[in-house]
Amino acid sequence: MKSRITLLNALAISAVLFTSSCKKQDDPVTPEPSTPSYTVPTTYNFASADFTTSTQRIAMLGEITTYIRITHTVSAHPTLDGQKLKDMYANINSQFTTGSLNTSGIQLKDKTANAFNAQAELEANFMDAAVASVVASASPATVTASNGVAGKLISGTRYILVDTAGFEYKEYVEKGIMGSVFYYQGTTLLDNINGFDNITVSGGTTAQERAWDEAFGYFGVPIDFPTNTTGLKNWGSYCNSVSNALVIGGGTAVNTTIMNAWLKGRAAITNKDNAGRDEARNIVLRTWEKVCAARFITYVKGAKTNIAAQATFNHNLSEAVGFIRAFKYNPAKTISDADINILLGYFKTGGSINLYTVTTTNLDNAINKVAFLFDLDATLL
């Protein structure tokens, strides 16, 4: 009897071992994918990084706005040449004072978000009709602008040239290009970053690294930002202006948040860390959009405190509307087209923008809506 029990026990143990062995074969343990280990640098001093084309386009816009500013005088100003503006936009006929821009082989026009009809808007609404009918004639140089009358608005030491709706010409083209070229190109490159080859190395970088570099260039900051804020341009300057008031996650100033993401994303691409790249890309896209929202609020608030100073009031509103229009150029935007139209509606009368008829109630509504959409504390801005 004892031997029979022993035999049965042995058979039971064998069955358990056999079952366990089969289970191991049927359910293999899949190892967790390893995360590449690498160091993220503290500055954008990556080997072979090149964003020259982006910074050259920023310089082109700088020369265009400098040219338009010759109208910002208390008395008669030199006549603006509409064709020269169009030439600068398309970089033909060597119109830039910086010779390297004329021979760069790049332009602003072909990088404009043409799917949104932005090229035609810039040329028809500013460089053709506006310049030809207003700026190029002698009288608007000194005519006081008013609702329905294009000309010059003066408040203290501020002198601006506006159209019949009170929209500042310089801001139309400056914010127009900032949105339809710099913001559009930068966010589109980031949104599509996975579509660029990250295997083949040419000229020291892959296509994916170059795309990220170009996007970074459009942001307009030095490689050691935010420690260094010298020479900030356009979006970089606006980001810096709201950095202390706008914090992103954990109380980190927006300057630091977005620059850390720029650095992390580029390092991740080089080290084939796609998850790290995508996480950084999303931070840049969300933060850049919040900078746009924050600056909109600051300009609307600036208009509210300068209602009696018409030139300053219209200048601030022209800037604000420019930022609303910029929202649409981000392919990964969180704000809806419907909300963009609602915001623009606060500045319209009869379906068209008219800065002379904007009410303080509409300005308050616009501030509150943007603050709600982007979870911002407008009192801090």
C-alpha positions in Angstrom: 0.0 0.0 0.0 2.8 2.4 0.9 4.5 1.9 -2.4 1.2 2.5 -4.3 0.8 5.9 -2.5 4.3 6.8 -3.2 3.8 6.0 -6.9 0.6 8.1 -7.0 2.4 11.1 -5.4 5.2 10.8 -7.9 2.7 10.8 -10.8 0.9 13.9 -9.4 4.2 15.8 -9.0 5.2 14.9 -12.6 1.8 16.1 -13.9 2.3 19.5 -12.1 5.8 19.8 -13.5 4.6 19.0 -17.0 1.8 21.5 -16.8 4.1 24.2 -15.6 6.5 23.4 -18.4 3.8 23.7 -21.0 2.5 27.0 -19.5 6.0 28.5 -19.8 6.1 27.6 -23.4 2.5 28.8 -24.2 2.9 32.2 -22.3 6.4 33.5 -22.9 7.3 36.6 -20.9 7.8 39.6 -23.2 10.5 41.9 -21.9 9.6 45.6 -21.5 11.2 47.7 -24.3 14.2 49.6 -23.0 14.3 53.4 -23.1 17.4 54.8 -24.7 19.8 56.4 -22.2 21.2 59.7 -23.2 22.0 63.2 -21.9 19.8 66.1 -22.9 22.1 69.2 -23.3 21.4 72.6 -21.7 21.7 74.5 -24.9 20.6 74.0 -28.5 24.3 73.4 -29.5 23.7 70.1 -31.3 26.3 69.0 -33.8 25.4 70.0 -37.3 22.2 71.7 -36.2 21.2 74.3 -38.8 18.2 76.6 -38.8 19.6 79.3 -41.1 16.6 79.4 -43.4 14.3 80.0 -40.5 16.3 82.8 -39.1 16.8 84.4 -42.5 13.0 84.5 -43.0 12.7 86.1 -39.6 15.2 88.7 -40.8 13.3 89.3 -44.0 10.1 90.1 -41.9 12.2 92.4 -39.8 13.3 94.4 -42.9 9.7 94.6 -44.1 8.3 96.0 -40.9 11.3 98.4 -40.6 10.3 99.7 -44.1 6.6 100.1 -43.1 7.6 102.0 -40.0 8.9 104.9 -42.1 5.2 105.9 -42.1 5.2 106.1 -38.3 6.0 109.8 -38.1 4.1 112.8 -36.8 4.3 114.6 -40.2 4.3 113.6 -43.8 6.2 110.4 -44.5 8.0 109.1 -47.5 5.8 107.2 -50.0 5.7 103.4 -49.5 6.3 101.4 -52.6 3.7 98.6 -52.8 5.7 96.7 -55.5 8.8 96.9 -53.2 6.8 95.2 -50.4 5.7 92.5 -52.8 9.3 92.0 -54.0 10.5 91.7 -50.5 7.8 89.1 -49.7 8.8 87.0 -52.8 12.5 87.9 -52.5 13.0 89.2 -56.0 14.8 92.3 -57.4 17.2 92.5 -54.4 15.1 94.8 -52.2 16.7 93.8 -48.8 19.4 96.0 -47.3 21.1 92.8 -46.0 22.8 91.4 -49.1 22.9 87.8 -47.9 19.0 87.8 -47.8 18.8 88.8 -51.5 21.1 85.9 -52.5 19.8 83.3 -50.0 17.5 81.6 -52.5 14.6 81.5 -50.0 11.5 83.7 -49.5 8.5 84.2 -47.3 5.8 83.9 -49.9 6.3 80.3 -50.8 6.3 79.3 -47.2 3.0 81.0 -46.5 0.0 78.8 -45.6 -1.6 79.0 -49.0 -4.2 76.5 -48.1 -5.8 79.2 -45.9 -5.5 81.8 -48.8 -3.0 83.7 -46.7 -0.8 84.6 -49.7 -3.6 86.3 -51.5 -4.8 88.1 -48.3 -1.4 89.5 -47.6 -0.9 90.7 -51.2 -4.4 91.9 -52.0 -5.4 93.4 -48.6 -2.1 95.0 -47.8 0.6 95.1 -50.5 -1.8 95.9 -53.4 -5.0 97.7 -52.4 -4.0 99.2 -49.1 -0.6 100.5 -50.3 -1.9 101.7 -53.6 -5.0 103.4 -52.3 -3.8 104.8 -49.1 -0.1 104.7 -48.3 1.2 105.7 -51.8 -1.0 108.8 -52.0 0.2 112.1 -50.5 -2.8 113.0 -48.3 -3.0 110.1 -45.9 0.5 110.9 -44.7 -1.0 113.6 -42.5 -4.8 112.9 -42.6 -6.3 111.9 -39.2 -7.8 108.5 -39.6 -11.4 107.8 -38.4 -14.1 105.3 -39.0 -14.3 104.9 -42.7 -11.2 107.1 -43.4 -7.8 105.7 -43.7 -4.8 107.7 -42.5 -2.7 108.3 -39.4 -3.6 108.0 -35.8 -1.5 109.8 -33.2 -1.4 109.2 -29.4 1.4 110.9 -27.6 4.6 109.7 -29.3 2.8 106.8 -31.1 2.1 107.4 -34.8 0.5 104.6 -36.8 -1.0 104.3 -40.3 -4.3 102.4 -40.4 -6.9 101.4 -42.9 -10.5 102.5 -43.1 -11.4 100.0 -40.3 -8.6 101.3 -38.0 -6.4 98.3 -38.5 -2.7 99.1 -38.4 -0.9 98.2 -41.6 2.3 97.2 -40.0 0.5 94.7 -37.7 -1.5 93.3 -40.5 1.7 92.2 -42.3 3.8 91.4 -39.3 1.3 89.3 -37.4 0.1 87.9 -40.7 3.5 86.5 -41.6 4.3 85.5 -38.0 1.1 83.3 -38.1 1.0 82.1 -41.7 4.7 81.5 -42.1 6.6 81.1 -38.8 3.8 79.5 -36.7 2.4 77.5 -39.6 5.8 76.1 -40.7 7.0 75.5 -37.2 3.9 73.7 -35.9 3.4 71.8 -39.2 7.0 70.4 -39.1 6.5 69.3 -35.6 3.1 67.8 -36.2 4.5 65.7 -39.1 7.9 65.0 -37.5 7.4 61.2 -37.6 7.1 61.4 -41.4 10.7 62.5 -41.8 13.5 60.0 -42.3 15.6 59.5 -39.2 17.9 56.8 -40.6 19.8 58.3 -43.5 22.5 60.8 -42.5 23.2 63.6 -45.0 25.4 66.6 -44.2 25.8 65.3 -40.6 22.0 65.1 -39.8 18.9 63.2 -40.7 15.9 64.7 -42.4 14.0 64.5 -39.1 16.7 66.3 -37.2 16.8 69.1 -39.8 13.0 69.4 -39.6 13.1 69.8 -35.9 16.0 72.4 -36.2 14.0 74.4 -38.8 11.0 74.4 -36.5 13.1 75.6 -33.6 14.5 78.4 -35.8 11.0 79.8 -36.4 10.5 80.2 -32.7 13.1 83.0 -32.7 15.3 82.4 -29.6 19.1 82.0 -29.1 20.5 78.5 -28.5 21.0 79.3 -24.8 17.5 80.6 -24.1 16.2 81.4 -21.6 19.4 82.1 -19.8 20.2 84.4 -22.7 17.3 86.6 -23.9 19.4 88.8 -26.2 18.1 89.1 -29.7 14.8 87.5 -29.2 12.6 87.7 -32.4 8.8 87.6 -32.9 7.5 84.5 -31.1 10.5 84.2 -28.9 10.1 87.8 -27.7 6.4 87.3 -27.1 7.0 84.1 -25.1 9.6 85.9 -22.9 7.1 88.7 -22.3 4.6 86.4 -20.6 7.0 83.9 -19.1 6.7 85.0 -15.5 2.9 85.2 -15.7 2.3 82.0 -17.7 3.4 78.8 -16.0 3.0 75.3 -17.4 2.7 72.2 -15.1 4.4 72.2 -11.8 4.8 76.0 -11.7 7.6 76.1 -14.4 7.9 79.4 -16.3 6.9 79.0 -19.9 10.4 80.0 -21.2 11.9 77.0 -19.4 9.0 74.7 -20.2 9.2 75.2 -24.0 13.0 75.4 -24.2 13.4 72.1 -22.3 11.0 70.5 -24.7 12.9 71.8 -27.7 16.1 70.4 -26.3 14.6 67.0 -25.2 12.9 66.5 -28.6 16.1 67.1 -30.6 18.1 64.8 -28.3 15.4 62.2 -28.5 15.5 62.2 -32.3 19.3 61.8 -32.4 19.0 58.8 -29.9 16.0 57.2 -31.7 13.7 57.7 -28.7 10.4 58.2 -30.5 8.3 58.2 -27.4 10.5 61.0 -25.9 10.4 62.9 -29.1 6.6 62.8 -29.3 6.2 63.8 -25.7 8.5 66.8 -26.2 6.8 67.7 -29.5 3.4 67.8 -27.8 4.7 70.1 -25.1 6.1 72.5 -27.6 2.8 72.5 -29.6 0.6 73.1 -26.6 2.9 75.7 -25.0 3.4 77.6 -28.2 -0.4 77.8 -28.6 -0.7 79.0 -25.0 1.8 81.8 -25.6 -0.4 82.9 -28.5 -3.4 82.9 -26.2 -1.6 84.8 -23.4 -0.4 87.5 -25.7 -3.9 87.9 -27.1 -5.2 88.6 -23.6 -2.4 91.1 -22.8 -3.1 93.1 -25.9 -6.8 93.2 -25.3 -6.2 94.3 -21.7 -3.8 97.0 -23.1 -6.5 98.3 -25.4 -8.9 98.5 -22.5 -6.6 100.7 -20.5 -6.0 103.0 -23.5 -9.5 103.6 -24.8 -8.9 107.4 -24.8 -5.6 107.1 -26.7 -6.9 106.1 -30.2 -3.6 105.1 -31.7 -2.5 103.0 -28.8 -6.0 101.5 -28.6 -6.0 100.5 -32.3 -2.5 99.3 -32.1 -3.3 96.9 -29.3 -6.4 95.6 -31.0 -4.5 95.1 -34.3 -2.0 93.0 -32.5 -4.8 91.0 -30.7 -6.7 90.2 -33.9 -3.4 89.1 -35.4 -3.0 86.5 -32.7 -6.5 85.2 -33.1 -5.9 84.8 -36.8 -2.6 82.9 -36.1 -4.4 80.2 -34.1 -5.8 78.6 -37.3 -2.4 77.9 -38.7 -1.4 75.2 -36.1 -2.5 71.8 -37.5 -2.5 70.4 -34.0 -4.4 73.3 -32.4 -6.7 72.7 -29.5 -8.9 75.7 -30.2 -11.7 75.0 -32.6 -12.4 76.9 -35.8 -15.8 77.7 -34.4 -14.2 79.4 -31.3 -11.8 81.3 -33.5 -14.7 82.7 -35.5 -16.5 83.6 -32.2 -13.4 85.5 -31.1 -13.1 87.3 -34.4 -16.8 88.2 -34.1 -16.1 90.3 -31.0 -14.1 92.7 -33.3 -16.6 92.8 -36.2 -19.5 95.0 -37.2 -21.7 93.9 -40.1 -19.5 90.8 -40.7 -16.2 92.8 -41.1 -13.4 93.8 -38.7 -13.9 97.3 -37.5 -11.8 98.4 -34.6 -13.7 101.7 -34.1 -16.9 100.0 -33.1 -15.5 97.4 -30.6 -17.1 97.7 -27.2 -15.5 97.1 -23.8 -18.1 94.3 -23.2 -16.9 92.5 -26.3 -13.3 92.9 -25.1 -14.2 91.4 -21.7 -16.0 88.6 -23.4 -13.0 87.9 -25.6 -10.6 87.8 -22.6 -12.9 85.5 -20.6 -13.3 83.1 -23.5 -9.6 82.7 -24.2 -8.8 82.4 -20.5 -11.4 79.6 -20.3 -10.3 77.8 -23.4 -6.7 77.7 -22.4 -7.1 77.5 -18.6 -5.3 80.9 -18.1 -5.6 83.3 -15.2 -6.1 86.6 -17.1 -5.4 88.6 -13.9 -1.8 87.5 -14.0 -1.3 88.7 -17.6 
